[in-house]
Amino acid sequence: MICPEKQEQKEDLELQRVDTPNEDVRWRSCCFGDVNKEAMVFFTQIIILFSFLAFCCGQLIRIETCEGQQLYSSLITLVLGILCPSPRIKRR
């Protein structure tokens, strides 16, 4: 059971909330015009991730010795296991 004083404080806090305009959600770019900040960060992370994976896969194909392939297979495993879930668009 909530005491009346805490209930009033809660109502006061709810009344004091002010929605700020989302002016900083969009970035201005010389090439793309106005873009959504979160989408730009997300797609940049995806492009870097896939470039790194393509490089590692290319090295796995090019290098024939098992010792040389260990580094790149380890890096692919690291990226897929840890970094792949990170690029997300944050929901508010």
Backbone atoms as SQL, in Angstrom:
CREATE TABLE atoms (id INTEGER PRIMARY KEY, chain TEXT, resi INTEGER, resn TEXT, atom TEXT, x REAL, y REAL, z REAL);
INSERT INTO atoms VALUES
  (1, 'A', 1, 'MET', 'N', 0.840, -1.172, 0.000),
  (2, 'A', 1, 'MET', 'CA', 0.000, 0.000, 0.000),
  (3, 'A', 1, 'MET', 'C', 0.893, 1.245, 0.000),
  (4, 'A', 2, 'ILE', 'N', 0.590, 2.182, -0.867),
  (5, 'A', 2, 'ILE', 'CA', 1.382, 3.395, -1.001),
  (6, 'A', 2, 'ILE', 'C', 0.778, 4.468, -0.101),
  (7, 'A', 3, 'CYS', 'N', 1.645, 5.087, 0.695),
  (8, 'A', 3, 'CYS', 'CA', 1.133, 6.148, 1.566),
  (9, 'A', 3, 'CYS', 'C', 0.769, 7.357, 0.715),
  (10, 'A', 4, 'PRO', 'N', -0.166, 8.199, 1.178),
  (11, 'A', 4, 'PRO', 'CA', -0.634, 9.338, 0.372),
  (12, 'A', 4, 'PRO', 'C', 0.473, 10.322, 0.011),
  (13, 'A', 5, 'GLU', 'N', 1.454, 10.509, 0.885),
  (14, 'A', 5, 'GLU', 'CA', 2.528, 11.454, 0.583),
  (15, 'A', 5, 'GLU', 'C', 3.360, 10.980, -0.614),
  (16, 'A', 6, 'LYS', 'N', 3.678, 9.690, -0.626),
  (17, 'A', 6, 'LYS', 'CA', 4.465, 9.145, -1.739),
  (18, 'A', 6, 'LYS', 'C', 3.656, 9.162, -3.026),
  (19, 'A', 7, 'GLN', 'N', 2.352, 8.943, -2.922),
  (20, 'A', 7, 'GLN', 'CA', 1.497, 8.989, -4.110),
  (21, 'A', 7, 'GLN', 'C', 1.510, 10.393, -4.707),
  (22, 'A', 8, 'GLU', 'N', 1.442, 11.432, -3.846),
  (23, 'A', 8, 'GLU', 'CA', 1.472, 12.814, -4.328),
  (24, 'A', 8, 'GLU', 'C', 2.818, 13.131, -4.975),
  (25, 'A', 9, 'GLN', 'N', 3.913, 12.645, -4.355),
  (26, 'A', 9, 'GLN', 'CA', 5.233, 12.869, -4.925),
  (27, 'A', 9, 'GLN', 'C', 5.349, 12.214, -6.301),
  (28, 'A', 10, 'LYS', 'N', 4.806, 11.030, -6.433),
  (29, 'A', 10, 'LYS', 'CA', 4.854, 10.326, -7.710),
  (30, 'A', 10, 'LYS', 'C', 4.068, 11.090, -8.763),
  (31, 'A', 11, 'GLU', 'N', 2.892, 11.590, -8.385),
  (32, 'A', 11, 'GLU', 'CA', 2.094, 12.362, -9.338),
  (33, 'A', 11, 'GLU', 'C', 2.807, 13.648, -9.717),
  (34, 'A', 12, 'ASP', 'N', 3.473, 14.307, -8.739),
  (35, 'A', 12, 'ASP', 'CA', 4.209, 15.527, -9.040),
  (36, 'A', 12, 'ASP', 'C', 5.348, 15.251, -10.021),
  (37, 'A', 13, 'LEU', 'N', 6.044, 14.125, -9.828),
  (38, 'A', 13, 'LEU', 'CA', 7.128, 13.783, -10.737),
  (39, 'A', 13, 'LEU', 'C', 6.605, 13.522, -12.138),
  (40, 'A', 14, 'GLU', 'N', 5.475, 12.861, -12.239),
  (41, 'A', 14, 'GLU', 'CA', 4.907, 12.590, -13.552),
  (42, 'A', 14, 'GLU', 'C', 4.480, 13.876, -14.236),
  (43, 'A', 15, 'LEU', 'N', 3.991, 14.836, -13.473),
  (44, 'A', 15, 'LEU', 'CA', 3.572, 16.097, -14.063),
  (45, 'A', 15, 'LEU', 'C', 4.770, 16.945, -14.477),
  (46, 'A', 16, 'GLN', 'N', 5.918, 16.741, -13.846),
  (47, 'A', 16, 'GLN', 'CA', 7.086, 17.550, -14.147),
  (48, 'A', 16, 'GLN', 'C', 7.862, 17.042, -15.355),
  (49, 'A', 17, 'ARG', 'N', 7.567, 15.874, -15.842),
  (50, 'A', 17, 'ARG', 'CA', 8.275, 15.361, -17.011),
  (51, 'A', 17, 'ARG', 'C', 7.971, 16.230, -18.220),
  (52, 'A', 18, 'VAL', 'N', 9.024, 16.546, -18.913),
  (53, 'A', 18, 'VAL', 'CA', 8.878, 17.368, -20.106),
  (54, 'A', 18, 'VAL', 'C', 9.535, 16.617, -21.249),
  (55, 'A', 19, 'ASP', 'N', 8.812, 16.431, -22.306),
  (56, 'A', 19, 'ASP', 'CA', 9.379, 15.785, -23.481),
  (57, 'A', 19, 'ASP', 'C', 10.217, 16.798, -24.244),
  (58, 'A', 20, 'THR', 'N', 11.485, 16.457, -24.415),
  (59, 'A', 20, 'THR', 'CA', 12.361, 17.340, -25.168),
  (60, 'A', 20, 'THR', 'C', 12.251, 16.987, -26.646),
  (61, 'A', 21, 'PRO', 'N', 12.321, 17.976, -27.494),
  (62, 'A', 21, 'PRO', 'CA', 12.259, 17.667, -28.933),
  (63, 'A', 21, 'PRO', 'C', 13.500, 16.887, -29.349),
  (64, 'A', 22, 'ASN', 'N', 13.324, 16.015, -30.298),
  (65, 'A', 22, 'ASN', 'CA', 14.414, 15.160, -30.774),
  (66, 'A', 22, 'ASN', 'C', 15.194, 15.848, -31.883),
  (67, 'A', 23, 'GLU', 'N', 15.773, 17.004, -31.558),
  (68, 'A', 23, 'GLU', 'CA', 16.519, 17.755, -32.557),
  (69, 'A', 23, 'GLU', 'C', 17.839, 17.093, -32.910),
  (70, 'A', 24, 'ASP', 'N', 18.459, 16.410, -31.930),
  (71, 'A', 24, 'ASP', 'CA', 19.775, 15.838, -32.180),
  (72, 'A', 24, 'ASP', 'C', 19.699, 14.410, -32.704),
  (73, 'A', 25, 'VAL', 'N', 18.529, 13.942, -33.099),
  (74, 'A', 25, 'VAL', 'CA', 18.380, 12.579, -33.608),
  (75, 'A', 25, 'VAL', 'C', 18.841, 12.495, -35.062),
  (76, 'A', 26, 'ARG', 'N', 18.857, 13.590, -35.763),
  (77, 'A', 26, 'ARG', 'CA', 19.230, 13.599, -37.175),
  (78, 'A', 26, 'ARG', 'C', 20.574, 14.290, -37.364),
  (79, 'A', 27, 'TRP', 'N', 21.374, 13.753, -38.267),
  (80, 'A', 27, 'TRP', 'CA', 22.657, 14.341, -38.624),
  (81, 'A', 27, 'TRP', 'C', 22.559, 14.900, -40.035),
  (82, 'A', 28, 'ARG', 'N', 23.278, 15.957, -40.271),
  (83, 'A', 28, 'ARG', 'CA', 23.337, 16.533, -41.607),
  (84, 'A', 28, 'ARG', 'C', 24.637, 16.081, -42.263),
  (85, 'A', 29, 'SER', 'N', 24.519, 15.521, -43.457),
  (86, 'A', 29, 'SER', 'CA', 25.671, 15.011, -44.174),
  (87, 'A', 29, 'SER', 'C', 25.774, 15.716, -45.520),
  (88, 'A', 30, 'CYS', 'N', 26.999, 15.893, -45.986),
  (89, 'A', 30, 'CYS', 'CA', 27.177, 16.538, -47.287),
  (90, 'A', 30, 'CYS', 'C', 26.755, 15.617, -48.426),
  (91, 'A', 31, 'CYS', 'N', 26.847, 14.304, -48.226),
  (92, 'A', 31, 'CYS', 'CA', 26.538, 13.346, -49.285),
  (93, 'A', 31, 'CYS', 'C', 25.098, 12.844, -49.227),
  (94, 'A', 32, 'PHE', 'N', 24.579, 12.615, -48.032),
  (95, 'A', 32, 'PHE', 'CA', 23.289, 11.963, -47.887),
  (96, 'A', 32, 'PHE', 'C', 22.172, 12.889, -47.407),
  (97, 'A', 33, 'GLY', 'N', 22.449, 14.147, -47.134),
  (98, 'A', 33, 'GLY', 'CA', 21.438, 15.053, -46.600),
  (99, 'A', 33, 'GLY', 'C', 21.218, 14.793, -45.122),
  (100, 'A', 34, 'ASP', 'N', 19.971, 14.867, -44.665),
  (101, 'A', 34, 'ASP', 'CA', 19.657, 14.580, -43.264),
  (102, 'A', 34, 'ASP', 'C', 19.463, 13.080, -43.086),
  (103, 'A', 35, 'VAL', 'N', 20.186, 12.510, -42.122),
  (104, 'A', 35, 'VAL', 'CA', 20.091, 11.081, -41.859),
  (105, 'A', 35, 'VAL', 'C', 19.834, 10.860, -40.375),
  (106, 'A', 36, 'ASN', 'N', 19.192, 9.764, -40.076),
  (107, 'A', 36, 'ASN', 'CA', 18.940, 9.388, -38.694),
  (108, 'A', 36, 'ASN', 'C', 20.258, 8.947, -38.065),
  (109, 'A', 37, 'LYS', 'N', 20.561, 9.503, -36.893),
  (110, 'A', 37, 'LYS', 'CA', 21.833, 9.226, -36.221),
  (111, 'A', 37, 'LYS', 'C', 21.984, 7.753, -35.867),
  (112, 'A', 38, 'GLU', 'N', 20.950, 7.163, -35.296),
  (113, 'A', 38, 'GLU', 'CA', 21.029, 5.763, -34.882),
  (114, 'A', 38, 'GLU', 'C', 21.173, 4.826, -36.083),
  (115, 'A', 39, 'ALA', 'N', 20.489, 5.127, -37.161),
  (116, 'A', 39, 'ALA', 'CA', 20.597, 4.292, -38.354),
  (117, 'A', 39, 'ALA', 'C', 21.993, 4.395, -38.966),
  (118, 'A', 40, 'MET', 'N', 22.563, 5.591, -38.970),
  (119, 'A', 40, 'MET', 'CA', 23.906, 5.772, -39.528),
  (120, 'A', 40, 'MET', 'C', 24.945, 5.005, -38.708),
  (121, 'A', 41, 'VAL', 'N', 24.848, 5.053, -37.388),
  (122, 'A', 41, 'VAL', 'CA', 25.774, 4.313, -36.533),
  (123, 'A', 41, 'VAL', 'C', 25.603, 2.812, -36.754),
  (124, 'A', 42, 'PHE', 'N', 24.358, 2.361, -36.838),
  (125, 'A', 42, 'PHE', 'CA', 24.073, 0.944, -37.039),
  (126, 'A', 42, 'PHE', 'C', 24.669, 0.441, -38.349),
  (127, 'A', 43, 'PHE', 'N', 24.400, 1.137, -39.454),
  (128, 'A', 43, 'PHE', 'CA', 24.889, 0.678, -40.750),
  (129, 'A', 43, 'PHE', 'C', 26.408, 0.803, -40.874),
  (130, 'A', 44, 'THR', 'N', 27.004, 1.785, -40.204),
  (131, 'A', 44, 'THR', 'CA', 28.462, 1.890, -40.196),
  (132, 'A', 44, 'THR', 'C', 29.076, 0.700, -39.479),
  (133, 'A', 45, 'GLN', 'N', 28.487, 0.310, -38.344),
  (134, 'A', 45, 'GLN', 'CA', 28.974, -0.865, -37.623),
  (135, 'A', 45, 'GLN', 'C', 28.837, -2.122, -38.475),
  (136, 'A', 46, 'ILE', 'N', 27.733, -2.256, -39.178),
  (137, 'A', 46, 'ILE', 'CA', 27.508, -3.435, -40.021),
  (138, 'A', 46, 'ILE', 'C', 28.525, -3.485, -41.165),
  (139, 'A', 47, 'ILE', 'N', 28.782, -2.339, -41.801),
  (140, 'A', 47, 'ILE', 'CA', 29.736, -2.303, -42.915),
  (141, 'A', 47, 'ILE', 'C', 31.136, -2.672, -42.435),
  (142, 'A', 48, 'ILE', 'N', 31.558, -2.130, -41.296),
  (143, 'A', 48, 'ILE', 'CA', 32.876, -2.453, -40.759),
  (144, 'A', 48, 'ILE', 'C', 32.946, -3.924, -40.375),
  (145, 'A', 49, 'LEU', 'N', 31.894, -4.438, -39.777),
  (146, 'A', 49, 'LEU', 'CA', 31.852, -5.843, -39.373),
  (147, 'A', 49, 'LEU', 'C', 31.980, -6.770, -40.580),
  (148, 'A', 50, 'PHE', 'N', 31.195, -6.524, -41.630),
  (149, 'A', 50, 'PHE', 'CA', 31.257, -7.386, -42.805),
  (150, 'A', 50, 'PHE', 'C', 32.577, -7.231, -43.566),
  (151, 'A', 51, 'SER', 'N', 33.151, -6.041, -43.567),
  (152, 'A', 51, 'SER', 'CA', 34.465, -5.863, -44.198),
  (153, 'A', 51, 'SER', 'C', 35.526, -6.673, -43.470),
  (154, 'A', 52, 'PHE', 'N', 35.484, -6.636, -42.158),
  (155, 'A', 52, 'PHE', 'CA', 36.435, -7.407, -41.355),
  (156, 'A', 52, 'PHE', 'C', 36.250, -8.900, -41.574),
  (157, 'A', 53, 'LEU', 'N', 35.008, -9.361, -41.600),
  (158, 'A', 53, 'LEU', 'CA', 34.749, -10.786, -41.840),
  (159, 'A', 53, 'LEU', 'C', 35.185, -11.205, -43.240),
  (160, 'A', 54, 'ALA', 'N', 34.956, -10.361, -44.235),
  (161, 'A', 54, 'ALA', 'CA', 35.382, -10.684, -45.599),
  (162, 'A', 54, 'ALA', 'C', 36.905, -10.766, -45.683),
  (163, 'A', 55, 'PHE', 'N', 37.599, -9.858, -45.002),
  (164, 'A', 55, 'PHE', 'CA', 39.059, -9.898, -44.987),
  (165, 'A', 55, 'PHE', 'C', 39.555, -11.199, -44.353),
  (166, 'A', 56, 'CYS', 'N', 38.983, -11.557, -43.198),
  (167, 'A', 56, 'CYS', 'CA', 39.412, -12.788, -42.515),
  (168, 'A', 56, 'CYS', 'C', 39.108, -14.030, -43.366),
  (169, 'A', 57, 'CYS', 'N', 37.951, -14.052, -44.002),
  (170, 'A', 57, 'CYS', 'CA', 37.619, -15.196, -44.868),
  (171, 'A', 57, 'CYS', 'C', 38.567, -15.266, -46.065),
  (172, 'A', 58, 'GLY', 'N', 38.900, -14.122, -46.620),
  (173, 'A', 58, 'GLY', 'CA', 39.867, -14.093, -47.723),
  (174, 'A', 58, 'GLY', 'C', 41.226, -14.599, -47.306),
  (175, 'A', 59, 'GLN', 'N', 41.644, -14.238, -46.109),
  (176, 'A', 59, 'GLN', 'CA', 42.927, -14.727, -45.608),
  (177, 'A', 59, 'GLN', 'C', 42.878, -16.234, -45.349),
  (178, 'A', 60, 'LEU', 'N', 41.745, -16.736, -44.884),
  (179, 'A', 60, 'LEU', 'CA', 41.618, -18.184, -44.675),
  (180, 'A', 60, 'LEU', 'C', 41.734, -18.943, -45.993),
  (181, 'A', 61, 'ILE', 'N', 41.204, -18.363, -47.060),
  (182, 'A', 61, 'ILE', 'CA', 41.284, -19.010, -48.373),
  (183, 'A', 61, 'ILE', 'C', 42.710, -18.919, -48.927),
  (184, 'A', 62, 'ARG', 'N', 43.353, -17.766, -48.743),
  (185, 'A', 62, 'ARG', 'CA', 44.676, -17.525, -49.315),
  (186, 'A', 62, 'ARG', 'C', 45.776, -18.299, -48.593),
  (187, 'A', 63, 'ILE', 'N', 45.739, -18.335, -47.271),
  (188, 'A', 63, 'ILE', 'CA', 46.788, -19.000, -46.490),
  (189, 'A', 63, 'ILE', 'C', 46.492, -20.495, -46.425),
  (190, 'A', 64, 'GLU', 'N', 47.488, -21.288, -46.747),
  (191, 'A', 64, 'GLU', 'CA', 47.272, -22.733, -46.797),
  (192, 'A', 64, 'GLU', 'C', 47.737, -23.468, -45.552),
  (193, 'A', 65, 'THR', 'N', 48.600, -22.866, -44.755),
  (194, 'A', 65, 'THR', 'CA', 49.098, -23.570, -43.568),
  (195, 'A', 65, 'THR', 'C', 48.111, -23.411, -42.414),
  (196, 'A', 66, 'CYS', 'N', 48.020, -24.430, -41.618),
  (197, 'A', 66, 'CYS', 'CA', 47.099, -24.429, -40.485),
  (198, 'A', 66, 'CYS', 'C', 47.506, -23.386, -39.449),
  (199, 'A', 67, 'GLU', 'N', 48.810, -23.200, -39.258),
  (200, 'A', 67, 'GLU', 'CA', 49.289, -22.227, -38.279),
  (201, 'A', 67, 'GLU', 'C', 48.902, -20.807, -38.686),
  (202, 'A', 68, 'GLY', 'N', 48.940, -20.532, -39.962),
  (203, 'A', 68, 'GLY', 'CA', 48.565, -19.202, -40.448),
  (204, 'A', 68, 'GLY', 'C', 47.070, -18.949, -40.380),
  (205, 'A', 69, 'GLN', 'N', 46.297, -20.005, -40.499),
  (206, 'A', 69, 'GLN', 'CA', 44.841, -19.857, -40.472),
  (207, 'A', 69, 'GLN', 'C', 44.273, -19.708, -39.063),
  (208, 'A', 70, 'GLN', 'N', 45.046, -20.093, -38.055),
  (209, 'A', 70, 'GLN', 'CA', 44.537, -20.036, -36.688),
  (210, 'A', 70, 'GLN', 'C', 44.138, -18.628, -36.266),
  (211, 'A', 71, 'LEU', 'N', 44.944, -17.647, -36.604),
  (212, 'A', 71, 'LEU', 'CA', 44.656, -16.267, -36.221),
  (213, 'A', 71, 'LEU', 'C', 43.331, -15.802, -36.813),
  (214, 'A', 72, 'TYR', 'N', 43.129, -16.047, -38.092),
  (215, 'A', 72, 'TYR', 'CA', 41.932, -15.533, -38.760),
  (216, 'A', 72, 'TYR', 'C', 40.677, -16.302, -38.355),
  (217, 'A', 73, 'SER', 'N', 40.807, -17.595, -38.125),
  (218, 'A', 73, 'SER', 'CA', 39.638, -18.334, -37.645),
  (219, 'A', 73, 'SER', 'C', 39.287, -17.918, -36.218),
  (220, 'A', 74, 'SER', 'N', 40.291, -17.597, -35.417),
  (221, 'A', 74, 'SER', 'CA', 40.030, -17.097, -34.065),
  (222, 'A', 74, 'SER', 'C', 39.355, -15.733, -34.102),
  (223, 'A', 75, 'LEU', 'N', 39.799, -14.859, -35.001),
  (224, 'A', 75, 'LEU', 'CA', 39.183, -13.537, -35.123),
  (225, 'A', 75, 'LEU', 'C', 37.732, -13.629, -35.596),
  (226, 'A', 76, 'ILE', 'N', 37.463, -14.529, -36.534),
  (227, 'A', 76, 'ILE', 'CA', 36.079, -14.727, -36.993),
  (228, 'A', 76, 'ILE', 'C', 35.213, -15.227, -35.846),
  (229, 'A', 77, 'THR', 'N', 35.740, -16.164, -35.076),
  (230, 'A', 77, 'THR', 'CA', 34.985, -16.682, -33.940),
  (231, 'A', 77, 'THR', 'C', 34.735, -15.590, -32.911),
  (232, 'A', 78, 'LEU', 'N', 35.726, -14.746, -32.655),
  (233, 'A', 78, 'LEU', 'CA', 35.572, -13.638, -31.719),
  (234, 'A', 78, 'LEU', 'C', 34.475, -12.682, -32.181),
  (235, 'A', 79, 'VAL', 'N', 34.534, -12.302, -33.435),
  (236, 'A', 79, 'VAL', 'CA', 33.556, -11.350, -33.963),
  (237, 'A', 79, 'VAL', 'C', 32.155, -11.930, -33.932),
  (238, 'A', 80, 'LEU', 'N', 32.002, -13.151, -34.363),
  (239, 'A', 80, 'LEU', 'CA', 30.676, -13.763, -34.382),
  (240, 'A', 80, 'LEU', 'C', 30.148, -14.034, -32.979),
  (241, 'A', 81, 'GLY', 'N', 31.042, -14.330, -32.047),
  (242, 'A', 81, 'GLY', 'CA', 30.604, -14.659, -30.696),
  (243, 'A', 81, 'GLY', 'C', 30.345, -13.463, -29.807),
  (244, 'A', 82, 'ILE', 'N', 31.082, -12.388, -29.990),
  (245, 'A', 82, 'ILE', 'CA', 30.987, -11.249, -29.074),
  (246, 'A', 82, 'ILE', 'C', 30.435, -9.996, -29.747),
  (247, 'A', 83, 'LEU', 'N', 30.991, -9.620, -30.865),
  (248, 'A', 83, 'LEU', 'CA', 30.662, -8.331, -31.458),
  (249, 'A', 83, 'LEU', 'C', 29.412, -8.328, -32.325),
  (250, 'A', 84, 'CYS', 'N', 29.027, -9.432, -32.855),
  (251, 'A', 84, 'CYS', 'CA', 27.893, -9.468, -33.770),
  (252, 'A', 84, 'CYS', 'C', 26.564, -9.018, -33.126),
  (253, 'A', 85, 'PRO', 'N', 26.258, -9.375, -31.894),
  (254, 'A', 85, 'PRO', 'CA', 25.009, -8.893, -31.308),
  (255, 'A', 85, 'PRO', 'C', 25.030, -7.406, -30.952),
  (256, 'A', 86, 'SER', 'N', 26.184, -6.759, -30.943),
  (257, 'A', 86, 'SER', 'CA', 26.262, -5.375, -30.486),
  (258, 'A', 86, 'SER', 'C', 25.584, -4.343, -31.382),
  (259, 'A', 87, 'PRO', 'N', 25.722, -4.371, -32.702),
  (260, 'A', 87, 'PRO', 'CA', 25.095, -3.305, -33.481),
  (261, 'A', 87, 'PRO', 'C', 23.595, -3.427, -33.491),
  (262, 'A', 88, 'ARG', 'N', 22.944, -2.574, -32.756),
  (263, 'A', 88, 'ARG', 'CA', 21.478, -2.569, -32.651),
  (264, 'A', 88, 'ARG', 'C', 20.996, -1.139, -32.652),
  (265, 'A', 89, 'ILE', 'N', 19.813, -0.953, -33.136),
  (266, 'A', 89, 'ILE', 'CA', 19.167, 0.340, -33.019),
  (267, 'A', 89, 'ILE', 'C', 18.473, 0.363, -31.668),
  (268, 'A', 90, 'LYS', 'N', 18.825, 1.340, -30.860),
  (269, 'A', 90, 'LYS', 'CA', 18.276, 1.419, -29.501),
  (270, 'A', 90, 'LYS', 'C', 16.842, 1.924, -29.558),
  (271, 'A', 91, 'ARG', 'N', 15.985, 1.232, -28.881),
  (272, 'A', 91, 'ARG', 'CA', 14.589, 1.643, -28.784),
  (273, 'A', 91, 'ARG', 'C', 14.411, 2.421, -27.500),
  (274, 'A', 92, 'ARG', 'N', 13.666, 3.485, -27.569),
  (275, 'A', 92, 'ARG', 'CA', 13.459, 4.313, -26.378),
  (276, 'A', 92, 'ARG', 'C', 12.170, 4.000, -25.709);
